[in-house]
Amino acid sequence: MDEAAARPALVDITSVTKTYRMGDFDVHALRGVTLRIAEGEFAAIMGASGSGKSTLMNILGCLDRPSTGEYFLDGAEVSRLEADALAEMRSQTLGFVFQSFNLLARTTALENVELPLVYTGLRPALRRARAKEALERVGLGERLHHHPSQLSGGQQQRVAIARALVNRPRLILADEPTGNLDSHASLEMMALLQQLGDEGMTIVLVTHEPDIAAHARRVIVVRDGLIERDSPIEAGRWTEAPRQAGHPAAPVRVASP
């Protein structure tokens, strides 16, 4: 048994489907996905446009519900939660990082990171302390009072990661977090995510770039609404280890970072 398999599952989905009605047609975005992600794993989800990877990410993030199947997050069956309970689970358990940084232009880095805490009832002094701690964790302790326009793209994405961390989530979901960054800033961003993973944070990253996926410890390839390949990464490469039937495994080459 590998180390990840021995740890408790933070994400556990079984036979999940998602069907959208588009006019007179049904679009089957997910066709029966089963996936387990253990606490402390750093996994990358890859797939072409229309493969179902974004739908899978939305379900993992409690932004959408499966049509059928079960989704357990941190032991709770979230697929059947009411809207208020689902929103509470999302705010307490998940942190989101997006391709567009989604920062408020007229507020400082500290205020941007503090924002998710405004709705938690924490006292202002404690909110500021938590936000400062999160920014220091991502290496921006000297940029607390800078506005987004005064920060580089990589620094803005670090602010976004600090904002995702400030609620002390169990799971970070990063959707193309390097999409708006140059190659140097992308490498810095992935080094930061690797560091968070080494510290025990559970991270699921969506990317279409193999060299970015190679920084994770596991790659999940989605195709036509099914998991085509689910494989560990060793020394910057992942090997063929299909977990779900439906498509033959094809060779995948990934350059070492």
C-alpha positions in Angstrom: 0.0 0.0 0.0 1.4 3.4 -1.0 1.6 6.3 1.5 -1.3 8.2 0.1 -3.6 5.2 0.1 -2.8 4.7 3.8 -4.1 8.2 4.7 -7.7 9.2 5.2 -9.6 10.3 2.1 -10.4 14.0 2.1 -12.1 13.7 -1.3 -14.1 10.6 -2.1 -16.4 10.5 -5.1 -18.1 7.4 -6.4 -19.7 6.9 -9.8 -20.4 10.6 -10.3 -22.1 11.7 -13.5 -23.1 15.2 -14.7 -25.5 15.7 -17.5 -26.5 19.2 -18.8 -29.6 19.8 -21.0 -28.7 21.9 -24.0 -31.9 22.5 -26.0 -33.1 19.1 -27.2 -29.9 17.3 -26.3 -28.2 16.0 -23.2 -24.5 16.7 -22.8 -22.8 14.1 -20.6 -19.9 16.0 -19.1 -19.0 13.3 -16.6 -19.9 9.6 -17.2 -19.3 7.8 -13.9 -16.1 9.1 -12.3 -14.7 7.5 -9.1 -11.9 9.3 -7.4 -10.2 9.3 -4.0 -7.8 12.0 -2.9 -6.1 11.5 0.4 -5.2 14.2 2.9 -1.9 15.8 2.0 -1.9 14.8 -1.7 -0.9 17.2 -4.5 -2.8 16.1 -7.6 -3.1 17.7 -11.0 -6.1 17.2 -13.3 -5.4 17.5 -17.0 -7.6 17.2 -20.1 -8.5 18.9 -23.4 -11.3 21.4 -23.7 -14.6 19.5 -23.3 -13.0 16.6 -21.5 -14.9 17.2 -18.3 -12.1 18.4 -16.2 -13.7 21.8 -15.4 -17.0 20.1 -14.5 -15.1 17.7 -12.2 -13.3 20.7 -10.6 -16.7 22.5 -10.1 -18.1 19.5 -8.4 -15.0 19.1 -6.2 -15.4 22.8 -5.2 -19.1 22.4 -4.3 -19.9 24.9 -7.1 -22.0 22.3 -8.9 -23.8 19.1 -7.9 -23.5 15.7 -9.6 -26.5 14.4 -11.5 -25.9 10.9 -9.9 -23.3 9.4 -7.6 -21.9 10.4 -4.3 -19.4 13.0 -3.2 -17.9 12.9 0.4 -15.7 15.8 1.4 -13.9 15.5 4.7 -16.4 12.7 5.6 -19.5 14.7 4.8 -21.8 13.7 1.9 -21.9 17.1 0.3 -23.7 16.0 -2.9 -27.0 16.1 -1.0 -26.5 19.2 1.3 -28.9 22.1 1.2 -27.6 25.3 -0.3 -26.8 27.0 3.0 -25.0 24.0 4.4 -23.1 23.6 1.1 -22.0 27.2 1.3 -20.8 26.8 4.8 -18.9 23.6 3.9 -17.3 25.5 1.0 -16.2 28.5 3.1 -14.8 26.3 5.9 -13.1 23.5 4.0 -12.1 24.9 0.6 -9.8 27.6 -0.7 -9.9 28.7 -4.3 -7.2 30.0 -6.6 -8.2 31.1 -10.1 -6.3 32.0 -13.4 -7.6 35.6 -13.0 -6.4 36.8 -9.7 -9.8 38.4 -8.7 -8.3 41.0 -6.5 -10.0 44.2 -5.6 -8.0 47.0 -7.3 -8.6 49.7 -4.7 -7.7 47.7 -1.6 -4.3 46.6 -0.3 -2.9 43.1 -0.3 -3.8 42.9 3.4 -7.4 44.0 2.8 -7.8 41.6 -0.1 -6.7 38.6 2.0 -8.7 39.8 5.0 -12.0 39.9 3.0 -13.0 36.2 3.3 -12.8 36.7 7.1 -15.3 39.6 7.2 -18.2 37.2 7.1 -16.9 34.9 9.8 -17.5 37.1 12.8 -13.8 37.4 13.7 -12.8 40.6 15.4 -10.9 43.1 13.1 -7.6 42.8 14.9 -7.7 39.0 14.6 -8.7 39.2 10.9 -5.7 41.5 10.2 -3.4 39.2 12.1 -4.6 36.1 10.2 -4.3 38.0 6.8 -0.8 39.1 7.7 0.2 35.6 8.7 -1.1 34.2 5.3 0.8 36.9 3.3 4.0 36.1 5.2 3.5 32.5 4.5 3.6 33.2 0.7 6.6 35.5 1.0 4.8 38.8 0.8 5.3 40.1 4.4 6.8 43.3 3.0 4.0 44.0 0.5 1.1 44.1 3.0 0.0 47.6 2.1 0.7 47.5 -1.7 -2.3 47.7 -4.1 -2.6 45.1 -6.9 -1.3 47.7 -9.5 1.9 47.9 -7.5 2.5 44.2 -7.6 3.8 41.9 -10.4 1.6 39.2 -11.8 3.3 36.6 -9.7 2.9 38.7 -6.6 -0.8 39.2 -7.3 -1.2 35.4 -7.6 0.6 35.0 -4.3 -1.9 37.4 -2.7 -4.7 35.2 -4.2 -3.1 32.1 -2.7 -2.8 33.9 0.7 -6.5 34.7 0.4 -7.3 31.1 -0.2 -5.2 30.1 2.8 -6.6 32.6 5.3 -9.6 30.5 6.3 -7.2 27.6 7.0 -8.9 25.3 4.5 -8.4 21.6 4.3 -8.3 21.6 0.5 -6.9 24.1 -2.1 -8.4 24.0 -5.5 -6.3 25.9 -8.1 -7.8 26.4 -11.6 -5.1 27.2 -14.1 -3.2 29.3 -11.6 -0.3 30.0 -13.9 -2.4 30.8 -17.0 -1.7 34.6 -16.7 1.9 34.3 -15.6 5.2 34.3 -17.6 7.4 31.2 -17.4 9.6 32.6 -14.5 6.6 33.5 -12.4 4.9 30.2 -13.2 7.9 28.3 -11.8 7.9 30.4 -8.7 4.1 29.8 -8.3 4.6 26.0 -8.6 7.5 26.1 -6.2 5.2 27.8 -3.7 2.4 25.2 -4.2 5.0 22.4 -3.9 6.1 23.9 -0.6 2.5 24.1 0.7 2.1 20.4 -0.4 5.2 19.5 1.5 3.8 21.2 4.6 0.7 18.8 4.4 -1.8 21.0 2.5 -4.1 19.0 0.1 -4.0 20.6 -3.3 -5.9 19.8 -6.5 -4.6 21.7 -9.6 -6.3 22.0 -13.0 -3.9 22.7 -15.9 -3.5 21.9 -19.6 0.3 22.3 -19.4 2.3 19.1 -18.9 5.3 20.9 -17.4 3.0 22.5 -14.8 1.4 19.2 -14.0 4.8 17.7 -13.5 5.2 19.7 -10.3 2.4 17.7 -8.6 2.8 14.2 -7.1 -0.1 12.7 -9.1 -1.7 13.3 -12.5 -5.3 12.6 -13.3 -6.1 12.7 -17.0 -9.7 13.2 -18.0 -11.1 12.4 -21.4 -14.7 12.3 -22.6 -16.1 12.5 -19.1 -14.0 9.6 -17.7 -10.7 9.3 -16.0 -8.4 8.0 -18.7 -5.2 7.8 -16.5 -4.4 8.3 -12.8 -0.8 7.9 -12.1 1.9 9.0 -9.6 4.8 11.2 -10.7 8.3 10.0 -10.1 11.3 12.2 -10.8 9.3 14.7 -12.9 7.6 12.0 -14.9 4.4 10.1 -14.5 3.9 6.5 -15.4 1.0 4.7 -16.9 -1.4 3.3 -14.2 -5.0 3.5 -15.4 -7.5 3.5 -12.6 -10.7 3.6 -14.5 -11.9 1.7 -17.6 -13.2 3.4 -20.7 -10.2 4.4 -22.6 -6.9 2.7 -23.4 -3.9 4.3 -21.8 -1.6 6.2 -24.2 2.0 7.1 -23.6 2.4 10.5 -22.0 5.8 12.3 -21.9 6.5 15.0 -19.3 9.7 16.9 -19.1 11.4 17.0 -15.8 11.0 20.3 -14.1 
